[in-house]
């Protein structure tokens, strides 16, 4: 079995934090987002190769990170493009690996998602079903469900309907970026592209996982693996702060504080200096210096200095 981790996006909604730093390599409760996934699948004896796909801009960062993990399972795959508008898209990133590597069963996961479920349980479920599988999560409300691809399934967990960001959701079961494709069904990727080619633009059918899952579930046996616990798609400032709140379950302070007031959901990483400041619901990366400031609902990137400022709902980073 092969695992494929999708990490090829530019995360423009988190710029400037992610301008030069890949989102999956950002810290979450003091651990890199990607490592929550890799820690599990690296130990799975069924998986012999872990492909991590990214773009040329972040190649060096991923090479360094994967080499530090000291496992021979990893292979970095580079998508040959530099600009956001040239990106492969989620489906394109999958196909770039599947069409050029050894055919096998594939576990495919978005590298910027946090899951609390045991990925090994998802693999066992998928092997038992012998079909395409998608991990789904019950969101808190119908209103929240409008922001996601929503699935409906029968008593055997076979998906019978899919709605992409519906106005009137049929359920609260949200599709997540965690999939299993048996070797015998990899042909679905080519069939999908051939179906849409010439009908709509590539950026639509290669970068819309919802469209792909809807198309797949109408033609192949596709099952929903329902999990509880926690799931966060870390795509925005709000999503990142929410993930930090849910994973940390309290403040994470790894530096010395001087005459400062620290509220709830605050993470401050190593080698930062906080003096005479108020911080609430924020993430402060390593090496920051904050003095005489108010920081609320904000993410502050590495080595940033802030003096006598009030910042709310911000994304702040030192200009290199």
Secondary structure in CASP SS format (residue, H / E / C, confidence):
PFRMAT SS
TARGET T0000
AUTHOR 0000-0000-0000
METHOD secondary structure of the structure
MODEL  1
X C 1.00
X E 1.00
X E 1.00
X E 1.00
X E 1.00
X E 1.00
X C 1.00
X C 1.00
X C 1.00
X C 1.00
X C 1.00
X H 1.00
X H 1.00
X H 1.00
X C 1.00
X C 1.00
X C 1.00
X C 1.00
X C 1.00
X C 1.00
X C 1.00
X C 1.00
X H 1.00
X H 1.00
X H 1.00
X C 1.00
X E 1.00
X E 1.00
X C 1.00
X C 1.00
X E 1.00
X E 1.00
X H 1.00
X H 1.00
X H 1.00
X H 1.00
X H 1.00
X H 1.00
X H 1.00
X H 1.00
X H 1.00
X C 1.00
X C 1.00
X C 1.00
X C 1.00
X C 1.00
X C 1.00
X C 1.00
X E 1.00
X E 1.00
X E 1.00
X E 1.00
X E 1.00
X E 1.00
X E 1.00
X H 1.00
X H 1.00
X H 1.00
X H 1.00
X H 1.00
X H 1.00
X H 1.00
X H 1.00
X H 1.00
X H 1.00
X H 1.00
X H 1.00
X H 1.00
X C 1.00
X C 1.00
X C 1.00
X C 1.00
X C 1.00
X E 1.00
X E 1.00
X E 1.00
X E 1.00
X E 1.00
X E 1.00
X C 1.00
X C 1.00
X C 1.00
X C 1.00
X H 1.00
X H 1.00
X H 1.00
X C 1.00
X C 1.00
X H 1.00
X H 1.00
X H 1.00
X H 1.00
X H 1.00
X H 1.00
X H 1.00
X H 1.00
X H 1.00
X H 1.00
X C 1.00
X C 1.00
X C 1.00
X C 1.00
X C 1.00
X C 1.00
X C 1.00
X E 1.00
X E 1.00
X E 1.00
X E 1.00
X E 1.00
X C 1.00
X C 1.00
X E 1.00
X E 1.00
X E 1.00
X C 1.00
X C 1.00
X C 1.00
X H 1.00
X H 1.00
X H 1.00
X H 1.00
X H 1.00
X H 1.00
X H 1.00
X H 1.00
X H 1.00
X H 1.00
X H 1.00
X C 1.00
X C 1.00
X E 1.00
X E 1.00
X E 1.00
X E 1.00
X E 1.00
X E 1.00
X E 1.00
X C 1.00
X C 1.00
X C 1.00
X H 1.00
X H 1.00
X H 1.00
X H 1.00
X C 1.00
X C 1.00
X C 1.00
X E 1.00
X E 1.00
X E 1.00
X E 1.00
X E 1.00
X C 1.00
X C 1.00
X C 1.00
X C 1.00
X E 1.00
X E 1.00
X E 1.00
X E 1.00
X E 1.00
X E 1.00
X E 1.00
X C 1.00
X C 1.00
X C 1.00
X C 1.00
X C 1.00
X C 1.00
X C 1.00
X C 1.00
X E 1.00
X E 1.00
X E 1.00
X E 1.00
X E 1.00
X E 1.00
X E 1.00
X E 1.00
X E 1.00
X C 1.00
X H 1.00
X H 1.00
X H 1.00
X C 1.00
X H 1.00
X H 1.00
X H 1.00
X H 1.00
X H 1.00
X H 1.00
X H 1.00
X H 1.00
X H 1.00
X H 1.00
X E 1.00
X C 1.00
X C 1.00
X E 1.00
X C 1.00
X H 1.00
X H 1.00
X H 1.00
X H 1.00
X C 1.00
X C 1.00
X C 1.00
X H 1.00
X H 1.00
X H 1.00
X H 1.00
X H 1.00
X H 1.00
X H 1.00
X H 1.00
X H 1.00
X C 1.00
X C 1.00
X C 1.00
X C 1.00
X E 1.00
X E 1.00
X E 1.00
X E 1.00
X E 1.00
X E 1.00
X C 1.00
X C 1.00
X C 1.00
X E 1.00
X E 1.00
X E 1.00
X C 1.00
X C 1.00
X C 1.00
X H 1.00
X H 1.00
X H 1.00
X H 1.00
X H 1.00
X H 1.00
X H 1.00
X H 1.00
X H 1.00
X H 1.00
X H 1.00
X H 1.00
X C 1.00
X C 1.00
X C 1.00
X E 1.00
X E 1.00
X C 1.00
X C 1.00
X C 1.00
X E 1.00
X E 1.00
X C 1.00
X C 1.00
X E 1.00
X E 1.00
X C 1.00
X C 1.00
X C 1.00
X E 1.00
X E 1.00
X E 1.00
X C 1.00
X C 1.00
X C 1.00
X C 1.00
X E 1.00
X E 1.00
X E 1.00
X C 1.00
X C 1.00
X E 1.00
X E 1.00
X E 1.00
X C 1.00
X E 1.00
X E 1.00
X E 1.00
X C 1.00
X C 1.00
X C 1.00
X C 1.00
X E 1.00
X E 1.00
X E 1.00
X C 1.00
X C 1.00
X E 1.00
X E 1.00
X E 1.00
X C 1.00
X C 1.00
X E 1.00
X E 1.00
X C 1.00
X C 1.00
X C 1.00
X C 1.00
X E 1.00
X E 1.00
X E 1.00
X C 1.00
X C 1.00
X E 1.00
X E 1.00
X E 1.00
X C 1.00
X C 1.00
X E 1.00
X E 1.00
X C 1.00
X C 1.00
X C 1.00
X C 1.00
END
